[in-house]
Every structure is written in structure tokens, then in C-alpha cells.
Amino acid sequence: MIRAVVFDVGETLISENRIWRRWAERLGVTPFELMGALGGMAAMDRPHTDAFRLLRPEIDLDAEAAAWERDDPDGLRNRFDADDLYPDVREALAAIRAAGYQVIIAGNQPRRAYDALVAMDLPADSVHTSDGWGVAKPEAGFFAKVAEVAGCAPGEILYVGDRLDNDVLPAAKAGMRTALLRRGPWGYLHAERPQAKAADVIIDDLHAVLPALRDLT
């Protein structure tokens, strides 16, 4: 029986569209060029940072981020806020929680994302980030932390995310149930792969989580 539902952050709860557009402006390329490069990296299972290096081979990402902060100290830059939430998030999470499930947010995010997520006052029981834990997906230690904060056996947890490599496959290996969300470039690409059969369910939006939970339990 599922007792806790755990949600990834990027392209699960948060649309990264505005972040990528701001990055394109910072890099001096069009949004189309950056989006195309990101899609290529997703298709080749390469990290998104390789898209930046494809467009700007000389880039030092840490130095660029620091310079960006100096240039625009009060702007969002490569961050997100409540305006970046997908429109189904609040209602879907509230419904899952009202149905008696524990709702947890846990994804690969920097420490500052914790403050941004908490400020949104989402209907969740707790919020966690990889930087806060000191371990990131797809490492087994991340999913051990998920089970620890949920206070559940792995088999009582449904992990929801948009990627096979970071979400579905390692969560399943940890003994959790999984939902693959067809959202964002990775979500659509990964849902077409044979490994997608490893997911307990493939969904198109977060409103589909609650009906899936009823079927899983």
C-alpha cells in the first residue's frame, strides 16, 4: 500500500522555460538555439551543461553565474519562483494530501531552491534538496534519504519524476513504485524508450497521480 508520494522538482513541479530563456539571453543566443541544444543533450543522455559548452565552448559556468549575480543582483537569473509552477501543481498535490497520502518534495536542486519552494507554501509535508542532503540522484543514498524522511518502507513510496535515469530507474532499484511524467524534453523522450516499461505508470499531468495511486493500492 502506498503511503507517501514524493515529487521531483524540475519539469515535474517547476517549468524551466523562463530559466532557459534567461540563460539564452545571457549566453547571447536565441531561445530556439538553446532549446535545440538542450533537446540534443537530452536525446544523447548528456548533461544540460553540455548545451552551454556547445554554444559557448570557452564558458566557465561557475564564473559566468558569479558574473551574472554581480550584473543582476536582484533578478531571478538561473532561479525560479512561484510563477514557474506548472498550473496543475497546487490542486493535484492538495488532492493527494486530502486523500490521506503524505506529500514530499525531493529533487536535485541547490540549497537556495529550498527557500524558493518553501516560500510557495505548497500543500506538502516536507521539502528537501540534494544539496541539503549532500547526496544527489541517481545515487542510492538519495533514495535512502527519501525513505528516511517519509518514515516508510520503500515499497510504500511512489516517486514521481520526468526522467528515467534520475527518477524512475534508481527509485525502482531502491524498491519504490514509480510514475514517469511526460513533461519537459526529458519526459517526452524517456517515455518513448523501452526502459519506460520499468515505471509502474506513465502519466501526462499531475492530476493523473491520484487515480494511479488508487490502481496501485
NORGISUL-V104868 format. One record per pair of residues at least 6 apart in sequence whose ideal C-beta (glycine too) atoms are under 6 Angstrom apart, sorted by the first residue. I is the first residue (numbers start at 1). GAP is how many residues later the second one is. Records with the same first field share a line. If there is no record, write none. Layout:
I = GAP / GAP
This chain:
1 = 216
2 = 154 / 156 / 211 / 214 / 215
3 = 149 / 153
4 = 98 / 100 / 146 / 148 / 153
5 = 91 / 96 / 98 / 153
6 = 98 / 100 / 140 / 151 / 153
7 = 6 / 98 / 153
8 = 99 / 153 / 159
9 = 98 / 100
10 = 6
11 = 151 / 172 / 173
12 = 149 / 150 / 169
13 = 76
14 = 66 / 70
15 = 69 / 71
18 = 66
19 = 59
20 = 14
21 = 10
24 = 7 / 10
26 = 42
27 = 28 / 29
29 = 26
37 = 14 / 17 / 18
38 = 10 / 13
39 = 146
41 = 7 / 9 / 10
42 = 143 / 144 / 147
43 = 146
52 = 7
68 = 9
82 = 38
88 = 117 / 118 / 119
92 = 114 / 115
93 = 10 / 30
94 = 29
95 = 115
96 = 7 / 114
97 = 6 / 26
102 = 23
103 = 21 / 22
104 = 21 / 22 / 46
105 = 19 / 22
106 = 22 / 40
108 = 22 / 28 / 29
109 = 20
110 = 21
111 = 20 / 21
113 = 16
114 = 15 / 18
117 = 10
118 = 9
126 = 23
130 = 6
133 = 12
135 = 6 / 7
136 = 6
137 = 29
138 = 28 / 32
143 = 28 / 31
147 = 7
150 = 7
154 = 20 / 21 / 22
155 = 20
157 = 19
158 = 19
159 = 12 / 17 / 19
160 = 19
161 = 6
162 = 19 / 21 / 22 / 24 / 25
163 = 23 / 27
164 = 26 / 31
168 = 10 / 12 / 30 / 31
171 = 7
172 = 6 / 26
177 = 23 / 39
178 = 21 / 22
179 = 22 / 24
180 = 11 / 16 / 19 / 22
181 = 6 / 22
182 = 6 / 9 / 22
191 = 11
201 = 11
